Amino acid sequence: MSIIDTESARAWRIQLAHLRQELLSPVNALLGYAEILHEEASRNGRSDILPDMNRILSAARDLAGKVDQLVDGDRAKSPPGSAAATQEQDLRHELRTPLNAIKGYGEMLREDAASFPGDSLRGDCDRLLAAATDLLLRLDRIVRFSVDVEETSLAPDQAGAVMVSDLMRSLGPVRPYAVTETGSILVVDDIEANRDLLSRRLTRDGHRVCSVAGGQQALQALANDEFDLVLLDVMMPDINGLDVLVRMKADERLRRIPVIMITALAETESAVRCIEAGAEDYLPKPFDPILLRARINACLHKKRWLDREQKYLRRIEEETAKFERLLLTILPRQVIGRLNHGEVMIADRFEGVSVLFADLVSFTEHSARVTPAATVEYLNRLFSEFDALARELGVEKIKTIGDAYMAAAGLPDPNPDAIAAIAKMALGMIDRLDRVNRHFGWSLQIRIGIHSGPVVAGIIGAHRFLYDVWGDTVNVASRLEAYSLPNRIHVSQDIARHLVGLFALEPRGSIDVKGKGKLETFFLSRF
């Protein structure tokens, strides 16, 4: 068949489909009224009119069947060509025969119904006849095969031809469907010949193909290998295709693999169940190879996009986790949660917070004698040790400033053992400093000051966040650090009072704190 003949056949099939669409609404209305009339007559015991009602219903069903078959059968395979007028005459005759029967019996029925005033049959009979009369009047305009599909007039009787012409231009010529996507395909069918033919066709199209004879083998193959698509038969002796599909969609690893059901079970219920269970498509056997290729291309293309989407989602998750880890080096976890829930201004007052300040002794002079790289490496190693110790003890690192380190216990979550925790932190910092000194061969020392009391804590900054604490407690802890001695832990009387019996406390005397006056202080150590 030439390309011209092929295009003519397509135009003919489109014309028939359009004709069927135009006729379905009025025909379905006729059938509906006929069924209602028949039900009413049966329910009311009208045996006198039931024979005519049966004839009307039979004719309506016959008419609906003829319209429904317009795109099938010999008529769809044989374009009208020069015999268009004959085709029109034949189809008008086929449709008019049941339509005339409906109209004739309906008129007699209306005459009988007229003898029963107020009978509801009369109203429905009038509607039936109106629908039949309207369809008869429209039939000549709708059934016009001889109109040239290339005409562009928008006259009412040319609208169908223009629609066909536009659709033909949009669809373009029919050509064998090209393979645009290749992938790994699992073919599941219990009939060897079906597997062989389908596998050979797919291999020729460039796909990697694995074929198995049953549902159990399919599940085993899916467990052992990666596939981009599954062509799955429904009727199999061990595990039917629907059960295989359900198991696939319940498996996190397999649920995104598209599945096309290919089966000889051509029934609506089976198709609906498979689509509901997650099948991408449902093709009855024998399948059109061009259509199957198109469906495979579409499924593989969609799978590629889904794979890319999953890859991007994993990257987003990885970047989000990396971002959250970075935030955790700056902000407490609870504060990050509040920011994520939309809080803009975060500021809280806490009672009983223990604040620690630590500063390396003579670090500035020492750093002037070594390379910048050595300075940074030392501080990074030392402060990383302090950070790890803080995490172990439940102490919150607040910030570092140069060679100074600040931490607090009792925020953002209250801690009944905040003073003991900060004392252990201070003692551990001296131990970790000694460890780092041995590693680098240095001999630096540290001063530490600790005080406990109320503070205000919150986030400041818009470009670079900082979680900080303020108040007299912070100021006193800072002064205690400044007045401490190398490798000694200088604590206030409030701190010492809570640690009696747990640690060794040596009276230091009093210091003058601005705004506080004289404060009694102590040195903290282990027993």
Number of C-alpha atoms within 10 A of each C-alpha: 5 7 11 10 12 15 15 18 18 19 19 23 21 21 25 23 20 19 19 21 14 17 19 16 11 16 22 15 16 27 23 16 21 27 19 15 24 22 14 16 18 14 9 10 11 13 11 10 16 18 12 18 24 16 17 30 23 18 23 26 20 18 23 21 12 15 22 16 14 20 19 12 9 9 16 19 13 12 22 18 14 9 11 15 14 13 19 18 14 12 17 17 12 15 17 16 13 22 22 16 18 27 20 15 19 22 16 12 20 17 13 14 18 12 10 11 9 10 11 13 21 20 13 17 21 16 15 23 20 13 17 23 15 11 18 16 10 12 16 13 12 21 22 22 23 16 15 13 21 13 13 14 11 12 9 9 15 18 16 24 25 20 17 24 19 14 13 19 9 9 8 9 13 11 9 11 13 11 13 13 17 17 20 18 23 24 25 26 26 20 13 13 10 14 18 14 11 18 20 13 15 20 16 10 16 13 17 16 19 18 21 20 18 24 26 16 15 23 17 11 16 17 11 9 10 14 18 21 22 26 23 28 29 27 18 18 12 12 16 16 25 23 14 19 26 16 14 21 19 12 10 8 12 18 15 16 23 23 26 24 23 24 22 14 15 13 10 8 9 15 20 12 12 22 17 11 17 19 22 18 18 22 20 15 12 9 12 11 13 13 13 16 20 17 17 26 19 15 22 21 17 14 18 15 12 14 15 12 12 12 12 12 12 12 12 12 12 12 12 12 12 12 11 15 13 11 15 14 13 17 22 17 15 13 19 15 11 13 13 10 9 8 11 10 11 13 15 13 15 17 13 20 26 29 30 31 29 26 24 18 17 13 16 12 9 13 14 10 9 10 10 11 8 12 16 12 12 18 15 12 16 19 19 13 17 22 18 12 19 23 11 11 15 18 25 21 24 21 18 14 8 11 16 18 19 22 24 27 30 23 24 19 12 13 17 12 13 22 25 19 20 28 25 18 23 28 17 16 23 18 13 18 23 18 14 19 16 11 11 12 9 13 11 16 18 23 23 33 28 31 31 27 17 18 20 18 18 17 18 14 8 7 6 8 12 15 18 17 24 13 13 17 21 25 17 26 24 22 20 29 24 16 14 23 17 16 22 20 26 33 29 23 17 16 22 26 10 13 16 10 10 13 16 14 21 14 14 15 11 14 16 13 13 11 9 11 9 12 15 15 23 22 20 26 17 10 8
